[in-house]
């Protein structure tokens, strides 16, 4: 493995990590380098921006959901053929779950395990010399995590930059550059985070603008010099999610898009063929397929169109008569009998399961989940353990009469009880699967 790597970290979400990462990826690519990207933790959206900036598929690396052998295999494959790998941290660099089993899910776990140095992005709005105290704390907090240097973000003026830069350098840390306040760097957001890359208008020009800003604001030579070779054992892992069939119909459009890149890639490497179809275009699954997967996404934003998609719903019902259909989160909502939108309007869904979900009274459900399968399904065999997470604002207002699909526990091992639904060939959960446990 010849790639060198850096982790882009920060004290918290909202510090500008994603904009810096995307712009830096493209700026380095414009230099003729082969750049790859990765995201720590569970996140469907940022890998799409990484792919757009680098021209290579993104990947998620999650030290809680994935055992070490799977992390090693995914990191090795992502670095293959790349000269530089940039890993964007989720939340704050050290943020994760407190658990005695496995990793915490933090980017710091990756820095420690693979000896990857960290580029610390500091939003210094509302402070100057105090930035040095924050940087010093990060540099000394964990001896196993090395801070290579600092990027100052949201700088108000040359004087502001000089005050913060001098203090950070006096604390013994290198400053790789300063990014002055620029409203053109803002990424649009919605309730589950950033608007997806595929929905961003003028995405290419936006990425190019970020690259120009990073090229003018950062010392790219020093950043490249700070990157180190990746210390990851090469090999394979048996902990991937197996493909649910040889030919898999996958719902794919603005309402259904949350399929982890590492899962789709593994299915293809196993010889499976993924055939996309669009429920929003009133398309049903291809009947040559032997399984159908409805991923998560934003069905609540398109509930009226989905309710009116008569062909999609009838074809899905026909498909489910003889073949397995599985829905995750948004896909699970659409498999139910109805979906209530944010205004409280009830829309008829596929009716393959009896539950009703609602977005009218939003309540966030967020956290890692470990699931024990109660029956054979596209996720695996009865008794298998699957790890992943939940992240949704909708809630179940009518449970339906079906048997549950999984028994859930949280990251700390607390029992959350039965969840999901199963009826014949149809299964679904709010739970997003990432890997076998």
N, C-alpha and C positions, 0 to 999 in steps of 0.2 A: 504494500500500500504506500503510494508516494504522496498522497494529498497532505496538505498542512491544514490546520484548523484553528478557529477562534470561536469563542462563545460571546454573543452580544447580550450583556446583562444589564440590569438596572435595579434601583432600590424598590421599584413598584411598577404596576401597570400605569400607562399614561405618561411614561417618561420619554417616549419617542423611539423606543427600540425598533418597532416595525418599520417606520420611515427610514431610520438610519440603516437598518439591515437591507431593505429593498434597494435603497440608493447605493449603498456600498457594494452590493452584489453586482448591480449593473455597471457601476464605475469600474470595478475590477474586470468585468467581462469586456468592457470597452477597451481595456488594455490588452486584450487578446488572451486573457486567462480563461481556463475552463473552471467555472464556478458552480458549486453545488450548495444547496441549502437544506436545513433541517429545523424543526421546531421541537423544543422540549415540552412535554406534557400533552394533554388532550386538546387539540385545536384543529378544526377543519379548515379555517379560513386562511390563516397565514401561509400554509404550504402552497396554496394557490397563487399568492403573490410572489412567493419565492420562485415558483415554476415560471411565472411570467417574466421575472427579472433575470433568471439564469438560463432559461431555455431547457432546463432539466427538471424532471418531476421532483416534488418535495417529499418529505417523509417526516413522521413523528417519532420521537425517541422519548419514551416514558419509563422512568426507572421504577415506578410503582406497578404499572399495569404489565410491564414486560420483564420477564426474567433476564438474567445477565446474558445468557446464550443468545437470546433473540435480539437484545440490544447490540451485542457484538456483530451479529449477522447483518442487521439493518444498517449499522454505521459503516461496516465494511463495504456493503453494496453501494451505499450512497456516495462513499468517497471514491469508488472505483472509476477511474477515468477522469477524475477531477484534480485540479492543481490546488484549489483552495476550497475548504468547506466552512461555511458560516452557519452557526447554530444559534437561533434566536431563542432566548429564554422566555418562558411564560412568567407572568407576574414579576415579583421580585426574584433576584438570583437564588436566594436561599429558601424561597417559599415552597412548601410542600406539606405533606401530612406527617404527623408524628406516629410512627409505627415501629414495632420491634421486628416485623417481618418485611424483608425486601427493602427497596429504596423508598425515598420520600416523594418522588415525582419531581423534585426540583432540578433546575439546570446545574446547580452546584454538584449534584450527584454525578453528572456527566463530566464536569470539569475534574472532579476528584478521580473518577474511575479511569478516564482516558488521558489524564494529565494535559487537558486543553486549557490554555490561558484564557482569561476573560477580558473583554473590552467593556469597560463600565460606562454606560451612558447616564450622565447626571443632568437632570432638568434643574438648572440653577436659578430659575425664576424665583424672585423673592429672597435670594441669598447671594452671598459672594464668597467670603473666606470660609464660611461654614461648609461649603462644598468640600473643602480639604478634610474637615472632620469626618464627613460622610465617607469620602474615599478612603481615609485612613482606617475607619472602622471596617470597611469591606476588605481591605488588604490584610487585616490582622485577625478577622473573625474566625477563620478556619485555615489552619496551616496547610491543609491539603488542597486549597483552592487558591490559585495564583492570579492576582489582578495584574494584567500586563500594562494597563494604562487606562486613561480616562478620555472620554469625549464629552465636552461641555455642550449642553443643548439649551435652547431657549435663552440665548445670550442677548441682553438688551442693548449693549453698546460696546465700543472698544474699551472703554474704561472698566465696564463690568467684566469683560473678558480678562483684562489684565489682572484685576484683583483676584478673581477666582483661579486663574492659571498660576499666578505666582504662589498662591497659598498651597495649591495642590502639588506643585513642583517642589516647594519647600518641605512638604510632607514626604518626599521621596518617590512620588509617582509621576510617570511621564504623561503629558497631555498630548493626545494625538490630533487635536483640533478643536475648533469651536464653531458651533452652528448658531447663527443669529436667528432671531425670531422671524418666521416666514409663514404667513397663513396659507401659502400655496402648498405647504407640506402636509396639511391636514388630510387624514383619511376619513371618508364618510362612515358613520356608524349607525347601527340599529340595535334592537334589544338583545341579540346574541353576540354582539361584538361588531367588528368591522363589516361593512358591506363587502360581499364576495368579489374577488378579482374579476370574475366573469361578468359581473353587473356594473363594474366601474366604467363610466363613460370616459373615453379617451385614455384608456389605461396605459398604452404604450408611451404617449407623450408625457403622462404623469410620471412614469418610471424614469424616463429620460431626464425630466426636470429634477427629480430627486438625485439622479446620478451626477448631474451637473453641479448641484449644490454640494454633494459630498466631495466631488473632485476639487472644488474650490475651497472647501472648508477644512478638509482632513488631510493629514500627511499619509497618503496611500502607501508610500515606500516604507515608512515606519510601521504601519499596520501589517503589511505583508511580512516584514522582518520579525514581527512579534508572533506570528503564527508558527505553530510547531507541528512536527509530524504526528500523525494519529497513532496512539499506542493501543490498537484494538486487535484482539485475536481474530483471524479470519476463520470462517467456518459456517455451518448451517445450524438451524435450530428446528426442533420438532414442535415448537410452541406457536406456530402460525395458526390462524383459523383456516381450516380446510375449505376448499371450494364446495358449495352446496350442490354442484352439478357440473357436467361437462360443458353445457351451454347455459349461461345464466342471463336472463332478462333483467336489466337494471334500469329502474326509473331514473331519468336524468334530464332535468330542466331546472328552471328557477325555483321550483317548489321542492325538488328532490336533488340534493347535491352532496350530502354529507357521507361520502364513502372514503374511508381512510386510504391514502395512496399505497401504504405498505400492504394493505389487504388486497386491493385490486391487483397490485403487481404480483403478489404471491399466487393468487388464483391463476393469473396468466402464465406464470412460470410453471405451474402444475399442469398446464395444457388446456385450461378452461378458456372458453371464449365468452366475452362479455358483450351482450347485444343491448345497446341503450334504446329506450323508448321514452316518449314524452307524454305523460298524462295531461299536461296543460294543452298539448296539441290534440287531445282526445285519441291518443294512440294506446293500444293494449299491448301486452307482452307477446313476443313472437312465439307461436305455438310449436316451433321446432326446439325451443328451450325446454330443459327439464327442471328448472327452478326459476323463481322470480324473487327479486330483492327490491324492496321499497326503502331506500335510505331516508335519513332525516333531512331536514331542510326547513322551508318556510311555508308549509301548506296553509297556515292561518292567513297569510297574505293573499292567497289565491283561492280561498274556500269557495267563493261563488263560481269561479271557473271550473274547479274540480267537481262541484256538485252538478254542473251542467254538462260535464264530460260523460255523456251516456255511453258512448262506445267504449271508452276506457274502463268504466265500471263493469259493463256487461262482459267484455273480453277478459277482464281480470277474474270475474266470477267463473267463467267457463274454464279458464286456465287452472283455477284452484280446485276444480272437480277431480283432477287426476294428478296434479303436480304441486309441490310445496311452494308456498308464498310466505315470505317473512318480511315484516315491517319493523324498522327501528325508529323510535321517537316520532318524527313527523310522519313516517310511513305507517307506524302503528296507529296514529291518529286517523289516517285516511282509511285504514282497514276497518275502523269502527263504523257504527251506524250513523253517527252525526258528529259535526264539529261546530262549536259555537265560537264565532269570531269575537274580536275585541269590542264590537258594538252590541254583542249579545244576540246577534242574528244566528239562527240555527240552520246549518247546511247539511244536506244529506250526503253521506260518504258511501263507501263501497258496500257496507253492511255485511262483510264477511265475518266480523266479530261484533259482539253486541254492545260494546262500551260507547260512551259519549264523552268527548273531551271538550274543554272550554278554555278560551283565552280571555273571557270577559272579566274575570277577576284574577289578574295575573299574580302568580306566586312563584318565585324562583325555586327550582329544585336543582341543586348543584352538588356534585361530589363523586369521588371514586366509588365504584361498586364491584363486588365480587359476586358472581352468580353461579349457583349450582343448578344445572339443567334438570328439570323434573320429567322431561320426555325427550325422545329423539326429535331433532329439528335441524334446520339449516345451520345452527350454531354448533352442533355437535351431538353426541349421544347422551342419553339420560345418565346423570351422575357426573358428567364432565364439569369442570370448573372453568369459567370464562371471566376474564377481567376487563373492565372498561369504566364507564362513567355515565352519569346523567347530567344533562344541562338543558332545562326547558322551563318555560314560564306557564305553559298550559297545565291544566289539572284534570283529573278524572272526576266527572260529576255523576256518571252512571257506570257501574262496574261491569255490567253484562253478566251472563250466567256461565261463561266458559271457565274451564280449569286454568289455574295459573301455570305459567311456563317455567318460572325460575324461583328460587329462594335467594334473596339478596342479603348481603352484609355490607357494611361500609368499610372504609379503609382501616378503621381501628378494630374491625371484627365484630362490631355491634350488629345484632340481627335486625334486619328491616322487614322481614317477613316475605310472604309470597308476592309475586309481581308478574305482570305480563298476562297473556292470554293464549290459549290454544284451542282450536276446534278443527278436527280432521287434519287437512293439509295446511291449515292457516295458523301462523304463529306471529306474535309480535310483542314488543316490550318498549318501554321508554328508555331502556338501558342500551347504550352504544357499546358494542363489543370492540375490543382492541386486540386481545391476544388470549390464548389459552393459559390457564393458571397452572 
